[in-house]
Amino acid sequence: MSTPAGPPYSNRSGVNVDGAGAATWMVQRARDRLPRPPAHPIVGVAPDLAFIHGNRGEPALTWIGHSSLLLQIDGVNVLIDPVFSSRASPFRFAGPKRHQPPGLRADQLPRIDVVVLSHNHYDHLDRRSMRDVAVQRGGTPAFIVPRGTESWFATNLPRAAQDARVIGCAWDDVVRWPGLTRELELHFLSVQHWSNRTMLDRNLSLWGSWAIVHPDFRFWYSGDLGYSNEPREIGARFGHFDAAAIAIGAYEPRWFMRTQHVNPEEAVQVMLDVNAHEAVGVHWGTFALTDEPLDQPPRDLAAALTARGLPPDRFRVLRHGETRRYRWPDTPAGADTP
């Protein structure tokens, strides 16, 4: 499978995710005063900083909020789609406002080795957050990004770009990174979505998911995606994943969102398609982007698991700041902290 030769890029699934109907949706949600407030409080936890900073080998995943994650494998700290700002917006005074503070602040991070980006939407690529990570003590991390976003980094993080710390990837590209004991492979993989930062740059950069593969632990991050055959192809290609982080939020109304965001029922199917031993839900509970209440995705996820006869711990939701610890082969089962 090949990446389109150049922009504007298109989905391999053949589905064109366009903005037709956006104005109608905006009118309807204003008329119906959506989204409604959460029915129950969304409560985070204090991060286990002692574990996070001391962890040099154990596979672990910490949910910062929305799609921002800290993945730790074999001594490598991988930061995924970091957004710490108060709004997912080009403006500080307007746009979707953060409902929950970050579960892990930028100044609480361990030293980050690699930042991976799924696509350039404002709830995934935030200038202030990327700059905060770039100036960490110990040197700038590598930024492994979709093809087409290198120009954004050259403008907004020129020092990192000049120092060749920004690596642009086409679909199916692989970046190798040394761990303490074995090498990690970071595979950039296609899923059905789209990209833009302004009204004039639609699909001029790529979007995708990430398979982060260690010989003893295999992880997949979905990024944003509408349901297609691509997760099934990813599962066939990689065989299985020990863990996955899959988007479960921002799915209503379905008539407008279904091509670009899976709902919880589809997210469960995605987990099965990629053959993940277990999954964590992301892309919910932080920014009110669409019509469902912020606390609706976990309830819909629980119903979807019950309908499939799957146990709740097969696809779990974490609290902001919570860490899920996994096991290496032949070691006791994973655990949540704190």
N, C-alpha and C positions, 0 to 999 in steps of 0.2 A: 504494500500500500504506500502510495507516495503522497507527499505534501503538495498542495497546489504550488505552482512555480513562483507565484508572487501575489501580492495583494491586489484587489480585495480577496481575502480567503473565504472558503466555503466549507460547509460541513461534509464530511465523508458520507454521512447518512443520506445526503441528498436533500435534507430539509433546510429550507432557508428561514432562519429565525429573523423575522422582520418586525418593524414597529407598528404595523397596521393594526388599528384598534386601540392604540395607546390613549388617544384623546377621549374616546368613548369610555374607556376604563377609568380615566381620571375623573370624568364627570359623574360616573356611577358611584365611585367610592366617596366622592365629596357629598353626593346626594344622600348616600346611606350612612355617612359618618363612619367610614371604615378606615383603619381597623379598629375594632372595639378593644378596650383595655384587657389585659390578662385577667382571667377569672381568679387566679391564685398568684401569690407573690413568686417571683423568680429569684431564688436566693443562692448566691455563690458561697464559696468556702475560701478560707485563707490558704494560699498555696503552700505546699510542703517545700519550702525553700532549702531546708537542710538536705533533703533527698535530691531535689533538682540540681543543686550546685555540687553535690558530692557524687552524683551518679556518673560513673565512668564505664559502665558496661551493660547494665540492665536495660532491656527495651522498655520504653515508657513514653506515654503520650499525655501531654497536659493541654487541656482546653482553655485557651485564653478568652475566647468568645467569638461568636459568629463563625467564620471559617479560619480563624487564627489559631494555630497549633504549634506546640513545641514537641518535636519528635526526637527522642534520644535513642541511638543505636550504637553499640560498640564504641562508646566514647565520642561519637559525633553528634553535635547539637544542630538539628535542622529546624529552622523556623519557617513556617508555612503561612503565606498570605497575611503578614502581620499588619494589623490595624489597631492602633491604640488611641486614635483621636476620638473626640467627642461626637463627631459627625462623619457619616459616610458620604462625603460631598466635596466638591471643589471649593466650597465656601465654609467659613467658620461660623457664620450667622444663619445659615439656612441648609435645608436638606435633612435626611433621616438622622435623628439624634439617638445617641447611644442610651439604651434603657438600663444596661448593666455596666458597671465599670469593668475594665479588663481584669480577668482573673489573675493575670500576671502582667505587671507593668513593665515598660521597656527598661526601667532602671533596676528591675528585679531579675532580668534574664541572666542566665549563665552566659559565658562567652559563646557567641554563635559562630559556627563554622560555615554554614551554608544557609542562604535564604532561597526558597523556591517560590515561584509565583505561578498561579494558574491562569490568570488573565488580568486585564487592565481596568476592570470596573472599579468604581471608587470604594466599594465595600471590600475590595481585595488588594488594591494598590493605592496606598496612601502616602503622599509625599513626606509629611512630617514624620510618620512612623518609620519609613525607610531611612530617612536621614538620621533618626535617633539610633537605629541599629548600625548604620554605617560608621558612626563615630564611637563605637564601643571601645573600651579599653582592650588592648592587645591586638588591635588592627582590624581593618575592614573585612567582613566576611565575603565569601563569594556569593553573587546574586545569579541564580540560574533561572532564566526567564524565557517566555515564549518569543519566538522570532517576531520582530517588529517593535518590541518594547525597548530594544537597546537604545533607540533614540531618546525615549523618555528618560532613561538613566543617564545618558550623556548630557542631557539638559539639567536634570535635577540632582544627580550625583556625579558630577564630572570627574572628581578625583577617583572614584571607584572605576568609572569607565576608562579613564586614562591609565590606571594601574592594571587593566585587563582583569578586573574582578567581576565583570559582567559577562555572562556566557549566554548567548542567544541560542535557542533550540527550536528546530523544526520537529514536527511529529515523528516519533520513532527514534529520535536522537537519544544517545546515552552519554551521561557524564559519570565518570568513575571517581570515587573519593576514598582515600585510605581511612580505614577504621583502626582501632587499637590492635585488633588481631586479624581481621579480614577486610577485604575491599567491599565498599558499597557501590551499587549501580543505581543511578537515578535516570529513569526512563520517562520521557515526556510523551504522552499518549493522547490520541484524539478522543474527544467526546463531543456531543452535540450542544453547542452554545453559540456565543458571538462575542464581539469586543467593540468597545469605543470609549473615548474620553470626552469627545465633543460631538456636535451634530455633524461634523464634517469628516470624521475618521472611522466610520463604521467598518469593521472587519479588516482594517489595515494592519492589525497584529493578530497573532494566533491566540488560541485558548486551548485548554486541555486539562488532563489529569496527570498524576504522577505515581509511578510505581517505584518505590524505594526498596531495593532488594539487597539483602545481606545473605550470605550463604546459610545463616541460621535463623533469619527472621525476615519475613516478606510483608511489606506494607503498601497499601494503595490509598491515595487521596483522590476523591472524585472531582474536586473543583465543582463548578456549577455545571449542570447538565440536564437536558431533556432526555426522556427515555428513548433509546434506540438500540440497535443490535451491537453497538460498540462495547459495552461492558461484557457481553457474552464473548466477544472476540478477545477481549483482554484476558478473561478467565481461561479461555482455551489456550492462549499464548503462554501464560505464566503458570498455569496449572492450579495454583492456589495462593491465597494470602493468609498469613496468620492474623492480620488485623486490617481493617479499613476504616477510613473516616469518610462518611457519605452524607451529602447534603440532604436535609429533611424539611427545610423551611422555605418560605417565599413561594408558595404554590397556588394561591388563590387570587383571582378567579381562574379556573382551569381553562376556560375558553381562550384566555390570553397567555397564561403562563406555561401551559403543558409542553410546548416545544422547547422551552428554555430551562425549566426547573421541574425536577421530579417531585411528586408528593410522597408522603411516607409509605404508602402502599407500593409505589414504584421503587422507592429506595430499598425496601425489603427485597424486591425482585433484583435490583442491581447487586445487592449483597450476595444473593444466590448466584447471579450470573458470573460474577468475578470469582466465585468460590472462596469467599472470605470466611475464615473460622468464626470470627466475630466482627462486629462493627460498632462504631461510635457515631452518633448523629451530630452534624455540624450545620452551620448556615441557619441558625434559629436563635430565638431568645435574646437578641442583642439589638438589632436595628429593625424597626417596623417598616419593612419594604413593600409588603403586599397586603392583601385584605384579611388574612386570617389573624386572630389574636396571637401575640408572641408565645403564649404558652400552649397553643393548640397542637403544634407538631408532635410533642411527646405523647399526647393523648391519641392522636391518629396513628402514631407509630405502634403504640401498645395494642390498639385494635387490629392493626394489620398483622402483627405477630400472632395474636390470638387466632385470627382467621386462618393463618397458615399452619397453626399448630406448632409454632416455634416458641421456645422459652424466652422470657424477657431479657435474659443476660446474653442472648445471641446478638442482639442489637440494642445497645444501651445508650442512654443519654447521661452526660456528665454535667455537673454543676460548674459554673464559671470558677476557674482556679483548680479544679480537681484533676488529679493525675491517675491514669490507668497504667498499672505496671503489668508487664507481660513476662512470659517465661521463655527462657532458652529451652531447647530440646532436653528432655530427661531431667527437668527441674520442676518443683511444685508449681501449681496453677497460679495465674496472675492475680493481682489484687488491686483494689482502689485505695488511694490515699488522698486526703487524710482519712 
